[in-house]
Amino acid sequence: MAGMETAPAATISQKSPHAFAEVDHQWLTQASNNSLFTDDGSFLISIAGRGSREIGWTSVKWSDSADLASNPQSDGDPEFVAMSLNGKHICGVTTEEYDYWVVSHQFD
């Protein structure tokens, strides 16, 4: 998700008392604003951590009760990337130093 020229769409301090809830809110805002979901809420997700490479992309549907960041995947941090089914939009969360970054990108 992150590289030298990556700029976050949102940053959330890891020290924030409600950091994971804010990460979820910011991710959902970016994902919604950037056409990540199909009409029925479907998208692809890849979660960082042990075994994730073997699993790869998984098709899921958004649920209002989802708490993606509240279920940390990698060393206690929320690390995941989601992609639209057409492969044109991504939105993910990564940990950078003392912040969580929400990163969004559209491919032309």
C-alpha positions in Angstrom: 0.0 0.0 0.0 2.7 2.5 0.9 5.6 3.7 -1.1 7.8 6.7 -1.4 5.2 8.7 -3.3 2.1 7.4 -1.4 0.1 10.1 0.3 -2.6 9.1 2.8 -6.2 10.2 2.2 -6.5 10.3 6.0 -4.2 9.8 9.0 -5.2 8.6 12.4 -2.9 8.8 15.4 -2.2 5.4 17.0 -2.5 7.2 20.4 -6.1 8.3 19.7 -8.4 6.7 22.3 -10.8 5.6 19.5 -8.2 5.0 16.8 -9.7 1.8 15.3 -13.2 3.3 15.1 -11.8 6.3 13.4 -9.8 4.2 11.0 -13.0 2.3 10.1 -14.9 5.5 9.6 -12.2 7.1 7.4 -11.8 3.9 5.4 -15.5 3.6 4.8 -15.7 7.3 3.7 -12.9 6.8 1.2 -14.2 3.5 0.0 -17.7 4.9 -0.6 -16.5 8.1 -2.2 -14.2 6.2 -4.6 -16.7 3.7 -5.9 -15.2 0.6 -4.2 -18.5 -1.1 -3.7 -20.8 -2.6 -6.3 -24.6 -1.9 -6.0 -25.0 -4.9 -3.6 -21.9 -3.9 -1.5 -19.5 -6.4 -2.9 -15.7 -5.9 -3.0 -12.5 -7.8 -2.8 -10.3 -7.8 0.3 -6.8 -9.0 1.1 -5.6 -9.0 4.7 -2.0 -8.8 5.8 -0.5 -11.5 8.0 0.5 -15.1 8.1 -1.1 -17.1 5.4 -2.6 -14.1 3.6 -0.5 -14.8 0.4 -2.1 -18.2 0.1 -5.6 -16.9 0.6 -5.2 -13.9 -1.8 -8.2 -11.8 -2.7 -11.5 -12.7 -1.1 -14.9 -11.5 -2.3 -17.0 -10.1 0.5 -20.1 -7.8 1.0 -20.1 -4.7 3.1 -22.1 -4.9 6.3 -23.0 -1.9 8.5 -21.8 -4.0 11.5 -18.3 -4.6 10.0 -15.3 -3.5 12.1 -12.4 -4.1 9.9 -9.8 -2.1 11.9 -11.1 -3.5 15.2 -9.9 -6.9 14.2 -6.1 -6.3 13.8 -4.4 -8.7 11.4 -0.7 -7.9 11.6 1.2 -7.4 14.9 -1.9 -5.9 16.4 -2.3 -3.3 13.7 -5.1 -3.0 11.1 -3.4 -3.9 7.7 -5.7 -4.6 4.8 -6.4 -3.5 1.2 -9.7 -3.6 -0.6 -10.3 -3.5 -4.3 -13.4 -2.9 -6.4 -14.5 -6.0 -8.4 -13.5 -4.3 -11.6 -10.0 -3.7 -10.3 -10.1 0.1 -10.9 -10.3 1.3 -7.2 -8.4 0.4 -4.1 -8.6 1.6 -0.6 -6.6 0.2 2.3 -5.1 0.8 5.7 -1.5 0.6 6.7 0.6 1.5 9.7 3.2 4.2 9.2 5.4 5.1 12.3 2.9 6.5 14.8 -0.2 6.8 12.6 -2.6 4.6 10.7 -3.0 5.7 7.1 -6.0 5.3 4.9 -4.9 5.2 1.3 -7.1 5.3 -1.8 -6.2 5.1 -5.5 -8.1 4.9 -8.8 -6.5 3.2 -11.8 -7.3 4.7 -15.2 
